[in-house]
């Protein structure tokens, strides 16, 4: 099962299309920053994809796409992680 970004950007194993995540074809589904900002990603087509709806319904605590939680991947500041 591929995410919308994975389906558009993976080209190995004869699956997907091999577009770069930043490409015009994939960027609204992969949400690379830049050029896509978190707000645009969360209101874009990936947020309404059937895949996203299924992930939210079946696995409510799992991210379906970048910025699915509204802020993207959280990172711990270096001094706190040591």
C-alpha positions as CSV (number, residue, x, y, z in Angstrom):
1,X,0.0,0.0,0.0
2,X,1.6,3.3,-1.1
3,X,0.8,6.7,0.2
4,X,-0.1,9.2,-2.6
5,X,3.4,10.6,-2.4
6,X,4.9,7.2,-2.5
7,X,2.9,6.2,-5.6
8,X,4.0,9.3,-7.4
9,X,7.6,9.4,-6.3
10,X,8.7,5.7,-6.1
11,X,10.0,4.3,-9.3
12,X,11.6,1.1,-8.1
13,X,10.1,-2.4,-8.4
14,X,8.0,-1.4,-11.4
15,X,5.6,0.5,-9.1
16,X,4.8,4.2,-9.1
17,X,5.9,6.9,-11.4
18,X,9.3,8.1,-10.2
19,X,8.6,11.8,-10.0
20,X,10.7,13.8,-7.6
21,X,8.8,14.9,-4.5
22,X,9.4,18.5,-5.6
23,X,8.0,18.0,-9.1
24,X,4.8,19.7,-10.2
25,X,3.2,16.2,-10.5
26,X,4.0,15.2,-6.9
27,X,4.5,18.3,-4.8
28,X,0.9,18.7,-3.7
29,X,0.9,15.1,-2.4
30,X,4.4,14.9,-1.0
31,X,4.5,18.5,0.5
32,X,8.2,19.2,0.3
33,X,9.1,22.3,2.3
34,X,9.9,24.5,0.4
35,X,8.0,25.1,-1.9
36,X,4.8,23.7,-0.1
37,X,4.1,25.3,3.2
38,X,2.3,23.2,6.0
39,X,-1.0,25.2,5.6
40,X,-1.1,24.6,1.9
41,X,-0.3,20.9,2.4
42,X,-3.1,20.4,5.0
43,X,-5.6,22.1,2.7
44,X,-4.4,20.5,-0.5
45,X,-5.5,17.4,-2.4
46,X,-3.6,15.0,-0.2
47,X,-5.7,15.9,2.8
48,X,-8.8,14.8,0.9
49,X,-7.4,11.7,-0.8
50,X,-9.2,8.4,-0.2
51,X,-5.9,7.0,1.1
52,X,-5.9,9.7,3.8
53,X,-9.5,9.1,4.7
54,X,-8.8,5.4,5.1
55,X,-5.7,5.9,7.3
56,X,-7.6,8.3,9.5
57,X,-10.5,5.9,9.9
58,X,-8.5,2.7,10.4
59,X,-5.4,4.1,12.2
60,X,-6.4,7.4,13.9
61,X,-3.0,8.0,15.5
62,X,-1.0,7.5,12.3
63,X,0.1,10.3,10.0
64,X,-1.2,9.9,6.4
65,X,1.0,12.6,4.9
66,X,3.5,15.3,5.7
67,X,2.1,17.9,8.1
68,X,-0.9,15.7,8.8
69,X,-0.7,16.8,12.4
70,X,-0.6,20.5,11.4
71,X,3.1,21.0,12.2
72,X,4.9,18.2,10.4
73,X,7.6,16.1,11.9
74,X,8.5,17.4,15.3
75,X,12.1,17.6,16.2
76,X,13.7,17.7,19.6
77,X,16.2,20.6,20.0
78,X,19.8,19.1,20.1
79,X,20.5,20.2,23.7
80,X,17.3,18.4,25.0
81,X,18.0,15.2,23.1
82,X,21.4,14.4,24.6
